[in-house]
Amino acid sequence: MTYSKDGLLRFNDNIMLMCKHTNSFLAFDLADKITSADEAYACTTTTKDIGPCGRTVLFIIKVDEEEGDEVVRYG
C-alpha cells in the first residue's frame, strides 16, 4: 500500500477503502463476473481486518494521462 507523507491521494497509489460508518473494508473478486449487458463485478464489505490482498487493494489510475496533475480530487 502507498504511504503519503502529506496525506494526499495520488494517481498510481495503491489503497484500501473503508467505510467509517460501518467500519468495514471494500472487498471484491474480479474472477466473479456478473452476466449483464455491461461489464460488472460484485463487491461487498467486511468488518474483518483482512489487510491488503488482491481482493481489497485498488490501484488508482488516471483516465487521461495528459490532463491535470497527479493529485486525485473529488467531491
Secondary structure, DSSP 8 states (H G I E B T S, - for coil): ----TT---BTT-EE--EETTTTEEEEEEEEEEE-SSS-EEEEEEESS---SSTTT-EE---SSTTSS-SB----
